[in-house]
Amino acid sequence: MARIHRRSFLTAMAAASATFLRPEPVRFIESFLPRVRDLTPDRAAQDEAFWLGVRQAFTIDANHINLNSGSVSPAPRVVAEAMDRYWTITNMSPSLYVDELLYPEVELVRQRLAATFGCDPEELALTRNTSESLLSVQFGMKLAAGDEVVTTTQDYPRMLMGWDQRARRDGIVVRRVSYPTPPPSMDTLYDAVVAAVTPRTKVIHVSHMTYTAGQIFPVKRLADFARSRGIWSIADGGHTFGQFPFTRDDLGCDVYGTSLHKWLTAPVGNGFLYVRRDRIREIWPLYAAPPEQDADIRKFEQIGTYPISLRNAVSDALTFHEAIGFERKAARLRFLRERWMRGIEGVKGVRLLTSYDPAQACALGAFSVEGIGANAMTEYLLQKHRIHVRPRFVPGEWEGVRVTPNVFTTVDEVDRLVAAVTGAPRRERPSLPPSR
């Protein structure tokens, strides 16, 4: 019996992966693309037949309306199926196949994400989410007692907790900037952050888009200001990668972290961390790494064993995203947000917390209703109308309901939200505990 050589076997398995591991992930959409190929993004955003085709790519529960893609989004079937295939390969021989087949494929994931983001692959670490990405930097930066971090009251709670923990542990000072919601312009945001900077400021940390009301920040202007003064610039991109088109150079920041299971619709448990190459060496990794990795972005990936099947399927999510089209997708998300906002803006007691300015908002939007707390409105929409949204709270400033449609959302669904808000009883209902 002929002996099967390890190298020959692995070569054959790698060749088979082209068909077994990576089927065509955009087959569902091919028949729909001719409808919108020659349309402007704004016109394509209103072609319901095309977006119905996109909706059919997902396995979703049609008996409730999911308007909370801002927390985590379902993945399309092609992504879920790819993850299942990688999981099957993992279970066939976890040590051999993972080490020799699946881990090497992760480098393609890194390369594709870097190409989309517009950075060097050697500046991009693959992580599990935005929190892991940014906390690695927050806890790894060299800061001393009295050093100051400027952030905002509407940055993500876990990131604020990270800075507060460093304040307790190391004596740094955290300055939280408040601003109007929505602000009259991007200038308002820029001026508020810059006004909080002092000679002791070492870090400016803002959200590219806030998790509260979907406010987009002038990250590039703030990053340029920070660099001119030797200050670190960190952008929390948990809500932006895959939602609307931009590149690293559009941001200019030293650090950017994101989650891929929101707007890229990758498997839950994927994210990435970007660190400008000349600053990688300045940050200690959250988990131990050898000294030869001091300047290697992969030092931020040393977390031990994790399910590689989740990570390899990111490429299928990218292909799905590219098939829809970056500009087309962003235009659809803005169209849906503006539709429900305009539908309720004249309702008595309604306050819109998100700007209509396309430069300041995309998919995420928020509102409040006088006489109905955010928790009560969230409960009412779910229990009475089977509409899933999220309450959001900025202590001492405002509370409201965040609405986040996605590419699978129909016009009828956002219109049903409008009808539900319009008909909501104007009295306080029992509140649920605040949810983040």
C-alpha positions in Angstrom: 0.0 0.0 0.0 1.5 3.3 -1.0 2.4 5.7 1.8 0.5 9.0 1.8 2.9 11.8 2.5 1.8 14.5 4.8 2.7 17.4 2.4 0.8 15.7 -0.5 -2.2 15.2 1.7 -2.3 18.7 2.9 -1.8 20.1 -0.6 -4.8 18.0 -1.8 -6.9 19.3 1.2 -5.9 22.9 0.5 -7.0 22.5 -3.2 -10.3 21.0 -2.1 -10.9 23.9 0.2 -11.4 26.1 -2.8 -14.7 24.3 -3.4 -15.5 22.7 -0.1 -14.6 25.6 2.2 -15.4 28.6 -0.1 -18.5 28.2 -2.2 -19.8 31.2 -4.2 -21.2 33.5 -1.5 -23.1 35.9 -3.7 -25.1 33.5 -5.9 -28.4 34.7 -4.3 -27.9 38.3 -5.6 -26.8 37.7 -9.2 -30.3 37.9 -10.6 -31.1 41.1 -8.7 -28.0 43.1 -9.5 -29.1 44.1 -13.1 -32.0 46.0 -11.5 -29.7 48.5 -9.7 -26.3 48.3 -11.5 -27.0 51.5 -13.5 -28.8 53.3 -10.8 -27.3 55.9 -8.4 -27.0 54.7 -4.8 -29.9 56.9 -3.8 -32.2 55.5 -6.5 -31.0 51.9 -5.8 -31.8 52.5 -2.1 -35.5 52.7 -3.0 -35.7 49.6 -5.2 -37.7 47.3 -3.0 -37.4 44.3 -5.3 -33.6 44.4 -5.1 -33.6 44.7 -1.3 -36.2 41.9 -1.0 -33.6 39.7 -2.8 -31.0 40.7 -0.2 -33.5 39.9 2.5 -33.9 36.3 1.2 -30.2 35.8 1.8 -30.8 35.8 5.6 -32.5 33.3 7.8 -34.6 35.6 10.0 -37.8 35.4 12.0 -40.4 37.3 9.9 -42.9 37.3 12.8 -41.0 40.1 14.6 -39.3 43.2 13.3 -35.6 43.3 14.2 -34.5 47.0 14.4 -31.5 46.3 16.6 -28.6 45.4 14.3 -26.7 47.9 16.3 -26.1 45.3 19.1 -25.4 42.3 16.8 -26.6 41.4 13.4 -27.7 38.1 12.0 -25.2 36.7 9.4 -26.5 35.8 5.9 -26.9 32.1 5.2 -23.8 31.9 3.1 -21.7 33.1 6.1 -23.4 30.8 8.5 -22.9 27.9 6.1 -19.2 28.8 5.7 -18.8 28.8 9.4 -20.4 25.4 9.7 -18.0 24.0 7.0 -15.0 25.3 8.8 -16.3 23.9 12.1 -16.7 20.5 10.3 -13.1 20.6 9.1 -12.0 21.6 12.7 -13.7 18.5 14.2 -12.3 16.2 11.6 -8.8 16.6 13.1 -8.5 19.7 15.3 -4.7 19.7 15.7 -3.6 18.9 12.2 -6.3 20.6 10.1 -6.5 23.7 12.2 -2.8 24.2 12.4 -2.0 23.3 8.8 -5.1 24.4 6.9 -7.3 26.9 8.8 -4.7 29.1 10.6 -2.8 29.9 7.4 -6.1 31.0 5.8 -6.5 33.6 8.5 -3.8 35.6 6.8 -6.1 36.0 3.8 -8.8 37.3 6.1 -6.3 39.9 7.5 -5.2 40.9 4.0 -8.8 41.4 2.8 -9.9 43.4 5.8 -6.7 45.5 5.5 -7.4 46.2 1.8 -11.0 47.3 2.6 -9.9 49.5 5.5 -6.9 50.8 3.5 -4.1 49.9 5.8 -1.0 47.6 5.7 -1.9 44.1 6.8 0.9 44.4 9.4 -1.2 47.1 11.1 -4.3 45.0 11.6 -4.9 42.5 14.4 -7.8 40.1 14.3 -9.8 40.2 17.5 -13.1 39.1 18.9 -14.8 42.5 19.2 -14.4 46.3 19.7 -14.0 46.0 23.5 -11.1 43.5 23.2 -9.5 45.7 20.6 -9.6 49.0 22.4 -9.1 47.7 26.0 -5.9 46.1 24.7 -4.6 49.6 23.9 -6.2 51.3 26.9 -4.5 49.0 29.4 -1.3 48.7 27.3 -0.5 52.4 26.9 2.1 54.0 29.1 0.3 56.6 31.2 1.3 58.1 34.5 -0.5 59.7 37.4 -1.9 63.1 36.3 -1.9 62.3 32.6 -5.3 63.1 31.0 -7.6 61.3 28.6 -10.3 63.4 26.8 -13.5 61.4 25.8 -17.2 62.1 25.8 -20.3 61.2 27.9 -21.6 59.2 25.0 -18.7 56.9 24.4 -19.3 53.2 24.9 -19.6 52.2 28.6 -17.0 49.5 28.5 -14.4 51.9 27.1 -15.3 54.5 29.7 -15.0 51.7 32.4 -11.5 50.9 31.1 -10.3 54.5 31.5 -12.0 54.8 34.9 -10.2 51.6 36.0 -6.9 53.2 34.9 -7.8 56.3 36.9 -8.3 54.1 40.0 -5.2 52.1 39.4 -2.7 54.6 38.0 -4.1 58.0 38.9 -4.8 59.3 35.4 -7.5 61.9 34.9 -10.5 61.2 32.6 -12.3 64.3 31.1 -15.8 63.5 29.7 -17.2 66.1 27.3 -20.9 66.6 26.9 -22.5 68.0 23.8 -26.0 68.7 22.4 -27.9 65.7 20.9 -28.0 66.1 18.0 -25.4 68.8 17.6 -26.0 71.7 15.2 -22.8 70.8 13.3 -19.6 68.8 13.3 -17.9 72.0 14.4 -19.7 71.8 17.7 -18.2 68.4 18.4 -14.7 69.4 17.4 -14.8 72.5 19.5 -16.1 70.8 22.5 -13.4 68.1 22.5 -10.6 70.5 21.7 -11.7 72.8 24.5 -11.2 70.0 27.0 -7.6 69.5 26.0 -4.9 70.7 28.4 -1.1 70.5 28.4 -1.5 67.2 30.4 -3.7 65.5 27.8 -2.1 62.4 26.4 -5.1 60.7 24.7 -8.2 61.8 22.7 -10.7 59.0 22.6 -14.0 59.4 20.6 -16.5 57.2 18.9 -16.4 57.3 15.1 -20.2 56.8 15.5 -21.8 56.8 19.0 -23.7 53.8 20.2 -26.4 56.1 21.7 -27.9 58.1 18.8 -25.6 57.2 15.9 -23.7 60.5 15.9 -20.7 60.5 13.5 -17.7 62.5 14.9 -15.1 64.5 13.0 -12.4 62.0 13.6 -9.9 63.2 11.0 -9.9 66.8 12.3 -9.5 65.6 15.8 -6.7 63.1 14.8 -4.9 65.9 13.0 -5.2 68.2 16.0 -4.0 65.4 18.3 -1.0 64.5 16.2 0.1 68.2 16.0 0.4 68.1 19.8 1.9 64.6 20.3 -1.4 63.3 21.6 -2.7 59.7 20.9 -5.9 59.6 18.9 -8.3 56.6 19.4 -11.5 56.0 17.4 -14.1 53.6 18.6 -15.4 52.1 15.3 -17.7 49.5 16.8 -20.5 50.8 14.6 -18.9 52.0 11.4 -16.9 49.3 9.6 -19.2 47.8 7.0 -22.0 50.4 7.6 -20.7 53.1 5.2 -17.6 53.5 3.1 -14.4 55.0 4.5 -10.7 54.2 4.8 -8.0 54.5 7.4 -6.8 57.7 5.7 -10.3 59.2 6.1 -9.8 58.9 9.8 -6.1 59.5 10.3 -6.2 58.2 13.9 -3.5 56.2 15.7 -5.9 53.5 16.8 -9.2 52.1 15.5 -11.2 49.2 16.8 -14.3 47.6 15.4 -16.7 44.6 15.6 -17.5 42.7 12.5 -20.7 41.0 13.7 -22.7 44.2 13.4 -22.6 45.9 10.0 -20.3 43.5 8.1 -22.7 40.7 9.3 -19.7 38.3 10.1 -20.1 35.5 12.6 -20.5 36.7 16.2 -17.1 37.0 17.9 -15.1 38.9 15.2 -13.5 42.3 15.2 -10.2 43.9 14.4 -7.7 46.4 15.9 -5.8 48.8 13.8 -2.7 50.5 15.2 -0.5 52.8 13.2 2.7 50.9 12.5 5.1 53.2 14.2 3.1 53.1 17.4 2.7 49.3 17.8 5.9 49.0 19.8 4.6 51.5 22.3 1.7 49.4 23.5 1.9 46.3 25.8 -0.5 43.5 24.7 -3.3 42.6 27.0 -2.1 39.0 27.1 1.6 38.1 27.2 3.6 37.9 24.0 7.3 37.2 23.5 9.8 40.2 23.0 10.3 39.4 19.4 6.7 40.4 18.8 7.1 43.9 20.4 6.6 45.5 17.0 4.4 42.8 15.5 0.6 43.5 15.3 0.0 39.8 16.0 1.0 40.3 19.6 -2.6 41.5 20.2 -3.9 38.1 19.0 -2.2 36.0 21.7 -5.4 35.0 23.5 -5.0 31.2 23.5 -7.3 28.7 21.8 -10.5 30.1 20.1 -12.9 28.7 17.5 -11.1 29.4 14.2 -14.2 28.6 12.2 -15.6 31.9 13.3 -12.7 33.9 11.9 -12.2 32.1 8.6 -15.8 32.9 7.6 -15.1 36.6 7.7 -14.0 36.5 4.1 -17.5 35.2 3.0 -19.0 38.2 4.9 -16.7 40.6 3.0 -17.7 39.1 -0.3 -21.4 39.4 0.6 -20.8 43.0 1.6 -18.9 43.8 -1.6 -21.6 42.2 -3.8 -24.2 44.6 -2.4 -21.9 47.6 -2.9 -20.5 50.0 -0.3 -22.3 53.1 -1.5 -25.5 51.3 -2.3 -25.7 49.8 1.2 -25.0 53.1 3.0 -27.7 54.8 0.9 -30.2 52.2 1.8 -29.5 52.4 5.5 -29.8 56.2 5.4 -33.0 56.0 3.4 -34.6 53.7 6.0 -33.5 55.8 8.9 -34.7 59.0 7.3 -38.1 57.4 6.5 -38.9 56.5 10.1 -37.5 59.7 11.4 -39.7 61.8 9.1 -42.6 59.6 9.9 -42.6 60.5 13.6 -41.0 63.9 13.7 -44.4 65.7 13.8 -45.9 63.4 16.4 -46.7 65.2 19.6 -44.0 64.8 22.3 -41.5 63.2 19.9 -37.9 64.5 20.1 -35.5 63.3 17.4 -32.0 62.7 18.8 -30.2 62.1 15.5 -29.3 64.6 12.7 -30.7 64.4 9.2 -27.3 65.5 7.9 -25.9 62.5 6.0 -22.4 63.5 7.1 -23.5 63.0 10.7 -25.6 59.9 10.6 -26.2 56.7 8.6 -28.2 53.6 9.9 -28.5 54.4 13.6 -31.1 56.8 14.9 -32.7 57.6 18.2 -35.8 59.3 19.5 -37.6 60.0 22.8 -41.3 60.6 23.6 -42.4 62.9 26.3 -44.3 61.0 29.0 -42.9 57.6 28.0 -39.5 56.4 29.4 -37.0 54.6 27.1 -37.5 51.3 28.9 -41.3 51.6 28.8 -41.3 52.5 25.1 -39.0 49.6 24.3 -41.2 47.2 26.2 -44.4 48.6 24.5 -42.9 48.2 21.0 -41.9 44.6 21.7 -44.9 43.4 23.6 -47.6 45.2 21.6 -46.0 45.3 18.1 -43.2 42.7 18.2 -40.7 45.4 17.2 -37.2 44.9 18.7 -35.3 48.1 19.6 -32.9 49.1 22.4 -33.2 51.8 25.1 -30.3 54.1 25.5 -29.3 56.3 28.5 -26.9 59.2 28.9 -27.1 59.8 32.6 -28.0 63.4 33.5 -28.6 64.3 29.9 -31.3 62.2 28.1 -32.8 58.7 27.5 -34.3 57.4 24.3 -34.9 54.5 22.0 -32.3 53.5 19.4 -33.5 52.2 16.1 -31.0 50.3 13.8 -32.4 48.8 10.6 -30.2 46.7 8.3 -30.1 45.6 4.6 -32.8 43.0 5.3 -35.2 45.6 6.7 -38.2 46.4 4.5 -40.0 49.7 4.1 -43.2 48.1 5.5 -41.3 47.3 8.7 -40.1 50.9 9.3 -43.6 52.1 8.5 -45.0 49.8 11.2 -42.5 51.4 13.6 -43.9 54.8 12.7 -47.5 53.6 13.3 -46.6 52.0 16.6 -44.8 55.2 17.9 -47.6 57.4 16.7 -50.2 55.3 18.5 -48.2 54.8 21.7 -50.2 55.7 24.9 -48.8 58.8 26.6 -48.4 57.4 30.0 -45.4 55.9 31.9 -45.2 52.1 31.8 -43.2 49.9 34.2 -39.5 50.2 33.4 -37.1 47.4 32.7 -33.5 47.6 34.0 -31.2 49.7 31.8 -29.7 47.6 28.9 -26.4 48.2 27.2 
